Amino acid sequence: MFCQKCGTQISDNAVACSNCGVLIAAPNPTALAADKVKVASKDALKAFKMFASNPVAGLAGAFESLGRVRALGVGITFGALFSLCLLFGIYRLLGGWNTPSGFNGFIKILVVSVVPFISFFSACVLGRKAFRGEGDFGHDSFIAGASLLPFGFAALVAAIFGLGNMEVIAGFSLFAFCLTILMLFAGLTRIYKISERSATIAVPLMLIASAWLSKIIYTAMLS
């Protein structure tokens, strides 16, 4: 959390600020949650800046600068950003046509947007365990969230250009798919520490597993 007087980041269990010495009141659960979201957002922006210009080589460096616990929050933040981009893209492309109406309809579309991240995260967990990679949920979350960001940006491009520019949407989607594969491969070899030979097999299997899990969830929703 942050000191309310000077803004210094301090431990959640601190009784006084290490910078200005002001006594810290008992943490409010809502304020504490807001602080964690704020920290995760700052970490996510910092990590994104590190690998934005070089997604493959910079991915591992961005992860190492965070550490396991903070990487978990950053991965979830990336996943949330992807889901929001996808949500916006769905509404813009369909223009309200054939989309569920009302608050319940919005929740359904929101769930549809979140499912890909959940499925990809699960595929990362399965891939790490199956190929005996290093790490834990923090590693899985970071790799899944960062690797899905290209598709989030592709959804934004699709929303901006609309269905009348399918060639542009197809081009950006293909670019996003290739970049996701490269980032996933980098995550497996440089964060999970899996051999390149194993990662070559793991990447397509994890993508298939992610698609299969999404299909199961969507089918259950429709039922």
N, C-alpha and C positions, 0 to 999 in steps of 0.2 A: 504494500500500500504506500501512499504518499503522505508526507506531512502536510497538514492543512495550512500551516503558517508559511513554510519556505519552499514546499514542493519537493523536498528530497525524498527519494525512494527509500523506504525503511522496511524492516521485517514485519510480517503480520503480527508477530508476538511481541513487538517492541513496546515498552512502556513510556519511552521518551525518544524524541528525535535525535539522531546521532549528529546532526548538523547544528540545529539551533537550540536543542535541549528542551523544547516545549513538551509537556506531558501529553501523552496520547490517551484519548478517551477510549473506553471499551468499543471495539469495532462494531459498527452496524453491519448486519449481514448484507443488506442491499448495497451499502457503500463499499464493502469489501469485494463484492462481486463486480461492481463497477470498476474498481481499481484493477482487478485481475483482467478484465476485458481491455482496459486502457493499456496495461503492460503488454498484453498479448498483441494488441494492435500495433504498438510501437515496435515490438520485436519483429512482427510480420513485415512491416515496412522496411526495417533495417535489413532483414534477410532478403526481401525481394530486390532491394537495391544491389545486393551483393551478387545475385545470380541473374538479374534481368538482362544484362548485356552479354552474359556468357552462361546460359542456363545449365549446360552440361558440366563444365569444369568448375563453375562457381557454386553448384548445389551442395557439395560436401563441405566446402568452406563456410557456407552460410549455416549449415547444420552445426558444425563444430563451434561456431561462435555463440551458439545458443545454449547448448547442453541439452541433456535428455528431457528434463522437466519443462523448460521453456519451449523446446521444440514441439512438444505435445500441444501446447496452446497455440503456437504459430500454425501448426498443421490444421487444427480445427478452424482457425481464423481463415486460412486459405480455402478450406472446404466450404465455410460459410459464404465467402466471397464468390466462389464458383457457383454455389447454389442460388445466390441472389442474381447473378448474371444470367443464369439459366432461367430463373423465374421471370425476369424481365424480358428475356428473349422469347419465351413461350407466349406471354401476353401480347407482346408487340407483333409477333408474327401472325398469331391467330386473330388479333384485334378484337378479342372478346367472342369471336365466332367459335361455337362448339366448346367453349370453356365453361366449367361449372360456375354458376352465379352465386352471389351471396358470400357470407363469411365462410360457410362450410366448403364452398367451391374454392375459395382462396386457400384454405388449409389443404385441400386435396392437391392443388397445383404446387403448393409449397412442399408437400411430402414428395411429390413426383420429382421436384428439383433437388431434394436432399438425398434421395435414394442412390444416385450414382456415386456420391462421395462415400456413403456408408458401404456400398458394395466394393468400391475400389480399396477402401481402408481394410475391409475384411480380406480381400484378395492379397493385400500386402502382408497381413498377419499370416495367412496360410502359406504364402510364398516364402516368407522368412523362416517359418518353422520347417517347411518341407525341404528347403535347401540349406538348412542349418546356418542361417545368417546371424550376425551379431545384432544385439539391440533388443528393444521392447516396444511398447505401444507409442512411445515418443518418436521413435524412428519410423514406425508405420504411418503415424499421423502426418509427419512432415513430408515423407515421400509421396503419400497419396494426395495430400492437399496441394503441394507444389506441382506435381505432375498433371493435375487437373486444371491448373490455372490457364494453360493455353486454350482449352475448350471453353472456359468461362469467357475469355476475350473473344473467341469465335462466336459465341452466343450473342455478345454485344454487337459485333459486326453485323451479324444476321439481323438483329433488331433494328439497326440503323439503316441498312440498305434495303431490307424488306424482301418479300418473296419474288418481286419483280427482277431481282438481280441474283438469280440462282448461281450464275457462274462465279460471282464474287464470293458468295457464301460457300460454294463448293471448294473454291481455292483456299480460303481461310480455314475451312474445316480440315482439308487435307494437310495443310501446314500445321495445324494444331495437333492432328493425330501423329504426324511424324515427330513433332517436338515432344509430345507426351511419351512416345516410345523411347526417344533418346534420353529424356530425363529419368524415366523409370529405370533404364539400363544403368545410368550413372548412379542412381540411388542404390541399386542392387550391388554394384561393384565397389562403390566408394563409401557407402554408408553402412550397408549390411555386411560388406567385405566378402561377398560371394564371388567366386571365380568367374571370369568372363565366359568360360565354357558353360557353366551352370546358368549364368544370367541369360545367355542366349536362348536357352530352353525355357527359363522361368518367365521371361517377359510375355511371350504369346500365351502361355498357360494362364498367367495372372489376368491378362486382358479377357481371355475367354471366361475365366471364373467370375470376373467382375460382371461381364455381360449376362452370364447365366444367373447370378445372384439377383441382379436387377430384374431380370425376366420373372423370376420366382416371386419377388416382392410385388411387382406390378400386376402379375396374374392374381395374386392373393387380394390385392386392392380391388381389382375389377370384380372378383367373386363376391 
